[in-house]
Amino acid sequence: MKFLKDKNQLVTASLFILGLMGLCFVVFPEDSFQIIDSASVWVRSLFGQFYLVLGFCICLYLLSIAFSPLGKMRLGSGKPEYSTLSWLAMMYSTGMGAGIILRAVQEPVFMIQQPGIEISRPEQIHGFEMTFYHWGFTAWAFYGLFALFIAYLLFIKHQNIQLSHLLSKLSNPVVAKGIDLLVILTTVFGVVSAVALGIRQVEGGISFVSDSNLGIVLSVFLCVLIFSLALFSSVKGLSKGIRHLSNINISLTLLLLGYVIFNTDISLILINFYESTLALLQDFIPLSLAMDKFDFSEEFLSDWTYYYWAFWLAWAPFTGIFIARISKGKSIRELILGVLIVPSLGSFLWFTSFGTSAIELINSGLVSSFAFDNVFSATFVLLEQFPLGFYAVILAILLLVGFLITSVDSAIYVLSMFSDLTKINPSPFHKWIWGILLFLVTLGFLIIGKFSAASDVLEAVQKLLIVSSLALALLSILFMIGFTLSLIREHRLGSK
């Protein structure tokens, strides 16, 4: 078949590796999990500080590009394809999505109750500052970096999305294909882990409101539902499918956020938002380098910051490719500042609202201090405390499903661009192929996780992301060098 030849050798290799890994999980579950876990611990312990420095440097790098003359360069000709609101909605739905529901309550409460260091600020401000740090500027800087790379390749160089093109001096085709294969596999791992964890939270929400456990039947139903709707949305295309769904997601997000704010002291939310954001800006350098008063233990950094940085980096190529695709017509400066600032501030307000509400419930004695320990049920426990809480939980479940659909349809679109390299709008055939493959892989891991007596399969997939992100971390330095040199040459040619 043409799909499996020539330019699709990478896809064929991806299918072979994914199939081999799935076989190993089934035949040698304990050994497979142990190898992945050991590799994940090794990456975080040996390269953790490198991740911190890299994240900080990427933030500085993007800002320097944005405010330099290079920032004025436009990504393609003509007006932007999408309005600013639709652009931000699609970006946020793909980049964060289900994660903000999963961690909305549990993480800020944890950071407030267990700061990890001697703190000089009020506990709540420190807790929100740490949550902002993990979900804010640096996370979106990883996304923005790869979005910038891909947008440059697509709309200025008029090449396809293979990141190996950034290394113009790279003459070894095997190494080039290895780089592109890594991006494809990391995208698949990221989508599978995110969707599988999201399905687990949806199951938790349904069990929470129905007081029943449907087990594997519910898992299979949710997997089929999410992938069917995602495939339909992706086949419809960016404008008719993904854009509309993203706008719906953001509308529901604002509705749920407004509901929480309405049932909480809004003045306290605004005070926490302002003071915590200001604290993050003031502490950003020592916090980013874990120095001075932010000298956290290695255990804390490994469990939180190192893990998050590796996870965001692993998701960066996939999310970056999608952001790049929807950014045609914008300037480099607009792309960078839009990615760094707006989604970060949106996340800050979200976490402040849910976290402030949760802490107020704890302080008032309405719930115990341990009520929000479970990451899969914490948000539902919070919403249940409010008037019409049952309907708010239903809304949160629907929003979670919507975010998962958006993540999957975006992934299908991006992976189809890899297999249909000549087209910026991949054909439905390629979308069907990737939609079915992602569905089978996700369903396989869900089933293995339900029936395996070994370690948590989904946790193993997450840790696999950390391992694969190491190569991306090292390559990103080479990408930045190659991109900068190429961008300067392009700018000089344009100014002549």
Secondary structure, DSSP 8 states (H G I E B T S, - for coil): -GGGSGGGHHHHHHHHHHHHHHHHHHHSHHHHHHHHHHHHHHHHHHHHHHHHHHHHHHHHHHHHHHTSGGGG-BSSSSS-SS-HHHHHHHHHHHHTTHHHHHSTTHHHHHHHH--SS--SS-HHHHHHHHHHHHHSHHHHHHHHHHHHHHHHHHHTS---S-GGGG-TT---HHHHHHHHHHHHHHHHHHHHHHHHHHHHHHHHHHHHHH----THHHHHHHHHHHHHHHHHHHHH-IIIIIHHHHHHHHHHHHHHHHHHHHTS-HHHHHHHHHHHHHHHHHHHHHHHTT-GGG---HHHHHHTHHHHHHHHHHHHHHHHHHHHHTTTT-BHHHHHHHHHHHHHHHHHHHHHHHHHHHHHHHHTTSS-TTTT--TTTHHHHHHHTSTTHHHHHHHHHHHHHHHHHHHHHHHHHHHHHHHSTT-SS--HHHHHHHHHHHHHHHHHHHHHHHH-SSS-HHHHHHHHHHHHHHHHHHHHHHHHHHHHHHHHHHHHHHH-
